[in-house]
Amino acid sequence: MSAGMYSEKVIEHFRNPRNMGEIKDADGVGTVGNPICGDQMTIYIKVKNDRIVDIKFKTFGCAAAIATSSMITELAKGKTLEEAMKITRKDVADELDGLPPIKMHCSNLAADALHAAIKDYWEKQKKRKKSGK
């Protein structure tokens, strides 16, 4: 894959990813993967007052997978959980000024990982309420 097929924004987020890393005591964690291409990403979120106050990612994959992970963290940080759940696969690709058609599945992973982390958080909250903690 040549760099010429990627937008400048994709290259920038690949070379200088935002919010990379792990949150050890994350409130929600979402991991998704694509067995066909081998990409895998995990999104970690910290939530306060129903808002994403911190978000980090770990991604194993191609340049587009890393760039979309970086972009989803920027799109979601500071948003309420409901707002973050509305971020779509297309939103991620559009914010990166597009992805080559063969790489669109990578942006799908970023939105899916974010949504999985939020759902994980909601599940943990339900369990806490049931146990009275």
C-alpha positions as CSV (number, residue, x, y, z in Angstrom):
1,M,0.0,0.0,0.0
2,S,1.4,3.3,-1.0
3,A,1.0,6.4,1.2
4,G,-0.5,8.2,-1.9
5,M,-3.8,6.3,-1.4
6,Y,-4.3,7.9,2.0
7,S,-5.3,11.4,2.9
8,E,-2.9,13.7,4.7
9,K,-5.1,13.3,7.8
10,V,-4.8,9.5,7.8
11,I,-1.0,9.8,7.4
12,E,-0.9,12.4,10.3
13,H,-3.0,10.3,12.7
14,F,-0.9,7.2,11.8
15,R,2.4,8.9,12.4
16,N,1.2,10.9,15.4
17,P,-1.7,8.9,17.0
18,R,-3.7,10.7,19.7
19,N,-4.7,9.0,22.9
20,M,-2.7,5.8,22.4
21,G,-2.2,3.6,25.3
22,E,-4.3,1.8,28.0
23,I,-6.4,3.0,30.9
24,K,-5.6,0.5,33.7
25,D,-8.8,1.2,35.7
26,A,-11.1,1.8,32.7
27,D,-14.8,2.1,33.3
28,G,-15.5,0.4,29.9
29,V,-13.4,-1.7,27.5
30,G,-14.3,-2.7,24.0
31,T,-12.2,-5.0,21.8
32,V,-13.1,-5.9,18.2
33,G,-11.2,-7.5,15.4
34,N,-11.4,-8.4,11.8
35,P,-10.2,-12.0,11.3
36,I,-9.9,-11.4,7.5
37,C,-7.3,-8.6,7.7
38,G,-6.0,-9.4,11.2
39,D,-6.7,-5.9,12.6
40,Q,-7.6,-5.7,16.2
41,M,-8.4,-2.7,18.4
42,T,-9.3,-2.1,22.0
43,I,-10.8,1.2,23.3
44,Y,-10.7,2.1,27.0
45,I,-13.0,4.8,28.4
46,K,-13.3,6.7,31.7
47,V,-16.7,8.1,32.4
48,K,-17.8,10.8,34.7
49,N,-21.4,12.2,34.9
50,D,-22.3,10.1,31.8
51,R,-19.5,11.8,29.8
52,I,-16.3,10.3,28.3
53,V,-13.6,12.2,30.3
54,D,-10.7,10.0,29.1
55,I,-10.3,7.6,26.2
56,K,-7.3,5.6,24.9
57,F,-6.7,2.8,22.4
58,K,-4.4,0.0,21.6
59,T,-4.5,-1.2,18.0
60,F,-2.7,-4.0,16.1
61,G,-3.2,-3.3,12.4
62,C,-2.4,-1.3,9.3
63,A,-2.0,2.5,9.0
64,A,-5.7,3.0,8.5
65,A,-6.6,1.0,11.6
66,I,-4.3,3.1,13.7
67,A,-5.5,6.3,12.2
68,T,-9.2,5.4,12.7
69,S,-8.5,4.4,16.3
70,S,-6.8,7.8,16.9
71,M,-9.6,9.7,15.2
72,I,-12.4,7.9,17.1
73,T,-10.8,8.9,20.4
74,E,-10.7,12.5,19.3
75,L,-14.4,12.4,18.2
76,A,-15.6,10.7,21.4
77,K,-13.6,12.5,24.1
78,G,-15.8,14.9,26.0
79,K,-19.1,13.6,24.5
80,T,-21.9,12.1,26.5
81,L,-22.3,8.3,26.1
82,E,-25.4,8.8,24.1
83,E,-23.6,11.2,21.7
84,A,-20.7,8.9,21.4
85,M,-23.0,6.0,20.5
86,K,-24.2,8.0,17.5
87,I,-20.7,8.3,16.0
88,T,-20.8,6.1,12.9
89,R,-18.3,4.3,10.8
90,K,-18.9,6.9,8.1
91,D,-18.2,9.7,10.6
92,V,-14.7,8.3,11.3
93,A,-13.8,8.0,7.6
94,D,-15.2,11.4,6.8
95,E,-13.2,13.1,9.6
96,L,-10.1,11.5,8.0
97,D,-11.0,12.9,4.6
98,G,-11.9,9.5,3.4
99,L,-10.3,6.0,3.3
100,P,-9.6,3.9,0.2
101,P,-12.5,1.5,-0.4
102,I,-10.3,-1.5,0.4
103,K,-9.6,0.1,3.9
104,M,-13.1,1.1,4.8
105,H,-13.4,-2.0,7.1
106,C,-10.8,-0.4,9.4
107,S,-13.0,2.6,10.2
108,N,-15.8,0.1,10.9
109,L,-13.6,-1.4,13.7
110,A,-13.1,2.0,15.4
111,A,-16.8,2.8,15.8
112,D,-17.5,-0.8,16.8
113,A,-14.8,-0.8,19.5
114,L,-16.1,2.5,20.9
115,H,-19.6,1.2,21.0
116,A,-18.4,-2.0,22.6
117,A,-16.6,0.0,25.4
118,I,-19.8,2.0,26.1
119,K,-21.9,-1.1,26.2
120,D,-19.3,-2.7,28.6
121,Y,-19.6,0.4,30.8
122,W,-23.4,0.2,30.8
123,E,-23.3,-3.6,31.7
124,K,-21.0,-2.9,34.6
125,Q,-23.3,-0.1,35.9
126,K,-26.3,-2.5,35.7
127,K,-24.4,-5.1,37.7
128,R,-23.4,-2.5,40.3
129,K,-27.0,-1.4,40.8
130,K,-28.1,-5.0,41.2
131,S,-25.5,-5.7,43.8
132,G,-26.2,-2.4,45.5
133,K,-22.7,-1.0,45.2
